[in-house]
């Protein structure tokens, strides 16, 4: 906990602005790459909604109504507001927002393994995709002191939710980059929200000089990595963070209740009715309770200066119909309504704020599902085709990119690859022609951004 006492000289290292992995050294603009000073950033943000477990392409955004029953599945279709484009029937709200989406029907995730690609993958050199962005943009926004890279699990909005699933890959991996570029994780058990509280009367906070003097008394506790020449800027940014930046962004109680209600997915699913024979029933419940609020929180962070925000709800899309996971029919009943509602709310909210060109939303999992439903009513792992939605970021919307074969097995047009998706994200955030002129930029960042843009 950060504790700056009014009349108390007791300062401890662990009391000094230790915001998880986002300490005062992380707040310092000195950690921001020189490339930022060369205006290589586009001042846009990306929210990556990662559907961990691997959703079915057929039941989501590439239905096959004319295929045999074992391929088309049990759920039917719904007409979108793009003529001739159908979605799976569990997505009636998103169908009305299809003109705000790019639907990619030729996305090839790469393999059928449970991991966390493309958030962390070979294309990103084993680092969280947001860490590549932070390596260019810096750890925090230079004026707003908001972390550039954040990771939101259900506990970010619900302390009673399960811990984030890391067994299939470390979402906070930084690969060849410094650990300081790891995403900040609210609610990850690191006391982040408590760390952002200050035990000072509000009138003292309004006295910037008094606060900086208090920080001076505790200066010996600053992380050794903080450079002396950046200390003034560091203290300035610490003040910004403490007086509302990160703390306010993470505090949903400060959001308009009408907006919270717009996003809230908790009323959509009766969690007590989720069949407990599935070992992942708690995951389904966490998803229903938190998904909408997580997307609301992601928008708040982007609005305040975050550049890359990963949202994921703990491995809920692996619908094998085995002991862990529900059938396609039952599982989509648990999973689709929150997803349909949350993305629709996000699109409406972002547009109402005039941010649709400033925030890009990416929605996909690590793989798709088998074209044929298995004998138990589930679909198994499939790496040759998976669903992918893109929205906003100043890109053309209301379109379908690529086509898949009639059996939903693979693309029938040029494939959209994992590398293309990673590059599209990075090219949305960074001006790569300008970036290449900077000698300080890591080779891994340039390589990751060198693939063809999906929209080109």
C-alpha positions in Angstrom: 0.0 0.0 0.0 1.2 3.5 -0.7 0.9 5.3 2.6 1.9 9.0 2.7 1.2 10.1 6.3 0.4 13.7 7.2 2.7 13.9 10.2 4.7 10.7 10.1 8.2 10.0 9.1 7.7 6.2 8.9 8.4 5.3 5.3 8.8 1.7 4.2 9.9 0.5 0.7 6.8 -1.6 0.4 4.6 1.4 1.2 6.0 3.5 -1.6 3.9 3.5 -4.8 4.2 -0.2 -5.4 1.4 -0.7 -7.9 1.9 -4.4 -8.7 4.7 -4.3 -11.4 3.9 -0.6 -12.0 6.1 1.1 -9.6 7.4 4.7 -9.7 10.1 3.7 -12.1 7.3 2.6 -14.4 5.6 5.9 -14.1 8.7 7.7 -15.1 8.7 9.1 -18.6 12.4 8.2 -18.7 11.3 4.6 -19.4 9.5 5.8 -22.5 11.3 5.0 -25.7 12.8 7.8 -27.7 10.6 6.7 -30.6 7.6 8.3 -28.8 9.3 11.7 -29.1 9.4 11.2 -32.8 5.6 11.1 -33.0 5.4 7.5 -34.2 2.3 6.8 -32.2 -1.1 7.1 -33.8 -2.8 8.0 -30.5 -5.2 5.1 -30.9 -5.9 2.2 -28.6 -6.7 -1.5 -29.0 -8.9 -3.6 -26.9 -8.3 -7.3 -27.5 -11.1 -9.5 -26.4 -9.6 -12.9 -26.2 -12.1 -15.8 -26.3 -9.9 -18.3 -24.6 -10.7 -22.0 -25.3 -11.4 -21.4 -29.0 -14.9 -20.5 -30.2 -16.7 -22.1 -33.1 -16.7 -20.3 -36.4 -20.0 -21.9 -37.3 -22.0 -20.9 -34.3 -20.6 -17.4 -34.2 -20.0 -15.3 -37.4 -19.7 -17.8 -40.3 -22.7 -20.1 -40.1 -23.3 -22.7 -42.8 -27.1 -23.0 -43.0 -27.0 -25.2 -46.2 -24.4 -27.7 -44.8 -25.3 -31.1 -43.4 -26.7 -31.1 -39.9 -23.5 -32.4 -38.4 -21.7 -29.3 -39.8 -24.3 -26.5 -39.6 -25.2 -27.4 -35.9 -28.3 -27.0 -33.9 -28.6 -23.2 -33.5 -29.6 -21.6 -36.8 -28.9 -18.2 -38.2 -29.9 -14.5 -37.9 -29.8 -11.9 -40.7 -27.4 -9.0 -40.0 -27.9 -5.4 -41.2 -25.4 -6.2 -44.0 -27.4 -7.7 -46.9 -26.6 -11.3 -47.4 -24.5 -11.7 -44.3 -25.7 -14.1 -41.6 -24.5 -14.6 -38.0 -25.3 -17.5 -35.7 -28.7 -17.1 -34.1 -27.3 -16.5 -30.6 -26.1 -13.0 -31.8 -29.2 -11.0 -32.6 -27.8 -7.8 -31.1 -24.5 -7.9 -32.9 -26.4 -8.7 -36.1 -27.8 -5.2 -35.8 -24.3 -3.8 -35.5 -22.7 -5.7 -38.3 -22.2 -2.4 -40.2 -19.8 -1.4 -37.4 -17.8 -4.6 -37.8 -15.3 -6.2 -40.2 -16.1 -9.9 -40.2 -13.0 -12.0 -41.2 -14.0 -15.4 -42.5 -10.6 -16.6 -43.7 -8.7 -16.3 -40.4 -6.3 -19.2 -39.8 -5.2 -19.3 -36.2 -2.3 -21.6 -37.0 -2.7 -24.7 -35.0 -5.2 -26.5 -32.7 -3.2 -26.1 -29.5 -4.5 -24.5 -26.3 -2.2 -21.5 -25.8 -2.8 -17.8 -25.9 -1.9 -16.9 -29.5 -1.9 -14.3 -30.9 -1.7 -12.4 -27.5 1.6 -14.3 -26.9 3.0 -16.2 -29.9 6.1 -16.6 -32.1 5.1 -13.5 -34.1 5.4 -11.5 -30.9 8.7 -13.2 -29.9 7.0 -14.8 -26.9 6.0 -11.4 -25.5 2.5 -10.1 -24.7 1.5 -8.2 -27.8 0.9 -5.1 -25.7 4.5 -5.3 -24.5 5.7 -4.8 -28.0 3.6 -1.6 -28.1 5.0 -0.5 -24.7 8.5 -1.1 -25.9 7.8 1.8 -28.4 5.3 3.9 -26.5 6.8 3.6 -23.0 5.4 2.0 -19.8 2.9 4.8 -19.1 1.2 7.7 -20.8 3.6 10.7 -20.4 0.8 13.1 -19.3 -1.9 10.9 -17.8 0.3 8.3 -16.0 -2.0 5.5 -17.2 -0.2 2.2 -18.0 0.1 1.6 -21.8 -0.5 -2.1 -21.4 -3.1 -3.7 -19.2 -4.6 -7.2 -18.7 -8.2 -7.5 -17.4 -9.3 -10.9 -15.9 -12.7 -11.2 -14.2 -11.2 -10.2 -10.8 -10.5 -6.7 -12.2 -14.3 -6.1 -11.6 -15.3 -8.9 -9.3 -13.0 -9.8 -6.3 -15.0 -12.9 -5.9 -14.1 -14.3 -9.3 -11.5 -17.0 -9.8 -7.9 -16.1 -10.5 -6.8 -15.6 -14.1 -6.0 -18.8 -16.0 -2.3 -18.8 -16.9 -1.8 -22.6 -17.3 -1.9 -22.4 -21.1 0.4 -19.4 -21.4 1.6 -16.4 -19.4 -0.4 -13.4 -20.5 2.2 -11.2 -18.8 5.1 -12.7 -20.7 7.6 -10.1 -22.0 9.9 -12.3 -24.1 13.1 -10.5 -24.9 11.9 -7.2 -23.4 12.2 -5.9 -19.9 9.7 -7.2 -17.3 8.7 -3.6 -16.8 6.8 -3.9 -20.1 4.4 -6.5 -18.7 0.8 -5.6 -18.6 -0.7 -4.1 -15.4 -3.2 -6.5 -13.9 -5.9 -5.0 -11.7 -7.3 -7.5 -9.3 -4.5 -10.0 -9.8 -3.9 -10.3 -6.0 -1.2 -7.6 -6.1 -3.2 -5.1 -4.1 -3.4 -2.6 -7.0 -6.5 -0.8 -5.9 -5.4 -0.5 -2.3 -2.0 0.7 -3.6 -3.7 3.6 -5.2 -5.2 4.9 -2.0 -3.5 7.8 -0.2 -3.9 8.5 3.5 -3.9 12.2 3.2 -6.7 14.7 3.6 -8.0 15.9 0.3 -6.9 19.5 1.0 -3.3 18.3 1.3 -3.6 16.6 -2.0 -4.6 19.9 -3.5 -1.3 21.3 -2.3 1.1 19.9 -4.9 4.2 21.3 -3.2 3.3 19.5 0.1 2.9 16.2 -1.6 6.1 16.5 -3.5 7.9 17.4 -0.2 6.4 14.2 1.3 7.7 12.3 -1.7 11.1 13.8 -1.2 11.3 12.5 2.3 10.6 9.0 1.0 12.9 9.3 -2.0 15.4 6.7 -0.6 12.6 4.1 -1.1 12.4 4.7 -4.9 13.3 1.7 -7.0 17.0 1.6 -7.8 16.2 1.7 -11.5 14.9 5.2 -11.4 17.4 7.6 -13.0 18.1 10.7 -10.9 17.6 13.0 -13.9 14.0 11.9 -14.3 13.0 12.3 -10.7 11.2 15.6 -11.1 9.1 14.2 -14.0 8.6 11.0 -12.0 7.1 12.8 -9.0 4.9 14.8 -11.4 3.6 11.6 -12.9 3.1 10.0 -9.6 1.0 12.9 -8.5 -1.1 12.6 -11.6 -1.7 8.9 -11.0 -2.6 9.4 -7.4 -4.9 12.3 -8.0 -7.1 10.4 -10.4 -5.5 8.8 -13.4 -5.2 5.1 -12.9 -7.3 5.0 -9.7 -10.2 6.7 -11.4 -10.0 4.6 -14.5 -10.2 1.4 -12.5 -13.1 2.6 -10.3 -16.4 1.7 -12.0 -18.3 3.4 -9.2 -17.4 6.6 -10.9 -19.0 5.5 -14.1 -22.5 6.7 -15.0 -24.9 4.0 -13.6 -26.7 4.1 -16.9 -23.6 3.2 -18.7 -22.9 0.3 -16.3 -26.4 -0.9 -16.9 -25.8 -0.7 -20.6 -22.8 -3.0 -20.3 -23.9 -5.3 -17.5 -24.1 -9.0 -18.5 -24.8 -10.4 -15.1 -28.6 -10.3 -15.5 -28.5 -12.3 -18.7 -27.6 -15.7 -17.2 -29.0 -17.3 -14.1 -25.7 -18.6 -12.9 -27.3 -21.0 -10.4 -28.9 -22.7 -13.3 -25.6 -23.5 -15.0 -25.1 -27.3 -14.9 -22.5 -28.1 -12.3 -21.7 -31.4 -14.0 -19.3 -29.4 -16.2 -16.0 -28.8 -14.3 -15.8 -25.4 -15.9 -19.2 -24.2 -14.6 -17.5 -21.6 -12.4 -15.8 -20.2 -15.5 -19.1 -19.8 -17.2 -20.5 -18.0 -14.2 -17.5 -15.6 -13.9 -17.9 -14.8 -17.6 -21.6 -14.0 -17.3 -21.0 -11.8 -14.2 -18.0 -9.8 -15.5 -17.7 -9.7 -19.3 -19.7 -6.5 -19.8 -18.0 -4.6 -17.0 -14.6 -5.7 -18.2 -15.3 -4.2 -21.6 -16.6 -1.0 -19.9 -13.4 -0.9 -17.8 -11.3 -1.4 -21.0 -13.0 1.6 -22.6 -12.3 3.7 -19.5 -8.6 2.8 -19.6 -8.3 3.6 -23.3 -10.2 6.8 -22.9 -7.6 7.8 -20.3 -4.4 6.9 -22.2 -4.0 3.1 -22.2 -2.8 1.8 -25.6 -3.4 -2.0 -25.4 -5.9 -3.7 -23.1 -6.4 -7.5 -23.1 -9.8 -8.7 -21.8 -10.3 -12.4 -21.2 -12.6 -14.4 -19.0 -10.8 -17.6 -18.1 -11.1 -20.3 -20.6 -14.8 -20.7 -21.4 -15.0 -21.5 -25.1 -13.6 -25.1 -25.2 -16.9 -26.8 -26.0 -15.9 -30.4 -26.4 -18.9 -31.8 -24.5 -16.5 -33.6 -22.2 -16.3 -33.6 -18.4 -14.9 -30.1 -18.3 -16.9 -28.4 -21.0 -20.6 -28.2 -22.2 -22.0 -29.2 -25.5 -22.2 -26.6 -28.3 -25.9 -26.2 -27.8 -25.8 -25.8 -24.0 -22.5 -23.9 -23.9 -23.5 -21.3 -26.4 -26.6 -20.7 -24.2 -24.2 -19.8 -21.4 -21.6 -17.9 -23.5 -23.3 -16.2 -26.4 -25.7 -13.9 -24.7 -23.0 -12.1 -22.6 -20.7 -11.9 -25.6 -23.5 -10.6 -27.9 -24.6 -8.0 -25.3 -21.1 -6.9 -24.2 -19.7 -6.3 -27.7 -22.9 -4.5 -28.7 -22.7 -2.2 -25.7 -19.1 -1.5 -26.3 -19.8 -0.5 -29.9 -22.7 1.7 -28.9 -20.8 3.4 -26.0 -17.6 4.0 -28.0 -19.6 5.5 -30.9 -21.6 7.7 -28.5 -18.3 9.2 -27.2 -16.9 9.8 -30.7 -14.2 7.2 -30.1 -15.0 4.7 -32.8 -12.0 5.8 -34.8 -9.7 6.0 -31.8 -10.3 2.5 -30.3 -10.0 -0.7 -32.2 -11.7 -3.8 -30.9 -10.3 -7.3 -31.8 -12.3 -10.4 -31.0 -10.9 -13.9 -31.5 -9.6 -17.0 -29.7 -6.5 -19.2 -30.0 -8.3 -21.4 -32.5 -11.6 -22.4 -34.0 -13.6 -25.7 -33.7 -14.0 -28.7 -35.9 -16.4 -28.5 -38.8 -18.3 -31.6 -37.6 -20.0 -31.9 -34.3 -18.6 -34.9 -32.3 -20.7 -37.7 -31.0 -21.3 -36.0 -27.7 -22.6 -32.8 -29.2 -19.4 -30.8 -29.0 -16.8 -29.5 -31.4 -13.1 -30.3 -31.0 -9.9 -28.3 -31.6 -9.3 -26.8 -35.1 -6.5 -24.6 -36.2 -7.3 -24.2 -39.9 -10.1 -21.7 -39.4 -11.4 -19.6 -36.6 -13.7 -16.6 -36.1 -12.3 -13.0 -36.1 -14.1 -9.7 -35.6 -12.6 -6.3 -35.9 -14.2 -2.9 -35.1 -13.2 0.7 -35.1 -9.7 2.1 -35.1 -10.4 4.2 -38.2 -10.6 1.1 -40.4 -13.3 0.4 -43.0 -16.3 -1.3 -41.4 -19.5 -3.0 -42.6 -17.6 -5.6 -44.6 -16.7 -9.3 -44.8 -13.1 -10.1 -45.5 -12.4 -13.6 -47.0 -14.5 -16.6 -47.4 -14.4 -20.1 -46.0 -15.3 -23.4 -47.6 -18.8 -24.8 -47.5 -17.8 -27.2 -44.7 -16.2 -24.5 -42.5 -12.9 -26.3 -42.6 -10.5 -23.7 -44.1 -10.4 -20.6 -46.2 -11.6 -20.7 -49.8 -9.9 -17.3 -50.3 -6.5 -16.0 -49.3 -6.0 -16.7 -45.7 -5.7 -14.1 -43.0 -2.8 -15.2 -40.8 -1.8 -14.8 -37.2 1.1 -12.6 -38.4 -1.3 -10.4 -40.3 -3.5 -9.9 -37.3 -0.5 -9.0 -35.1 0.8 -6.5 -37.7 -2.7 -5.0 -38.1 -2.9 -4.3 -34.4 0.6 -2.8 -34.2 0.1 -0.8 -37.4 -3.1 0.6 -35.9 -1.1 1.8 -32.8 2.2 2.8 -34.4 3.2 4.6 -37.6 5.7 2.0 -38.9 7.2 4.1 -41.7 8.3 6.6 -39.1 9.2 3.9 -36.6 11.7 2.4 -39.0 13.6 5.7 -39.0 14.4 5.3 -35.4 17.7 3.4 -34.6 16.5 2.6 -31.0 13.6 0.4 -32.0 13.8 -3.3 -31.2 14.1 -5.7 -34.1 11.3 -7.8 -32.6 8.9 -4.9 -32.9 9.8 -4.2 -36.5 9.5 -7.9 -37.4 6.1 -8.3 -35.7 4.8 -5.3 -37.6 6.1 -6.3 -41.0 3.3 -8.6 -42.2 0.5 -7.5 -44.5 -2.2 -5.4 -42.9 -5.6 -7.2 -43.0 -7.2 -4.0 -44.4 -4.7 -3.4 -47.2 
